[in-house]
Amino acid sequence: MAQEQDAQFVEAIVKEIVANPGDVKVDRTVDERGVLLTLTVNPSDIGYVIGKQGQTARAIRTLTKIIGAKNNARVNLKINEPEGSERRPRRDDSHSHSPEQSMDTDVVGDLEI
């Protein structure tokens, strides 16, 4: 029971964040690298779990690692992005350009006319 506290902890936190708490599922796998918690949520709730710029997911992962450290275990959290999730494209276009596109604009900016 003590070993499953990390999965129960993540499940309890995520159920409070999402709109469909009944769809929250945490699978716990143990291997030579430590504990892997795999979180699955309703596709419409993925944005709540990820948060703005990933801040919510980062916070949940940090808390999960603290719980793991308390139990002398290395715990990682994987968030499954279900098909049909409603993740919106980034607003900042600077990250969406391919390397070739940004290279072209740099070269054009360097030309002297």
Buried (B, 14 or more C-beta within 10 A) or exposed (E): EEEEBBBEBBBEBBBEBBEEBEBBBBEBEEEEEEBBBBBBBBBBBBBBBBBEEEEBBEEBBEBBBEBBEEEEBEBBBEBBBBEEBEEEEEEEEEEEEEEEEEEEEEEEEEEEE
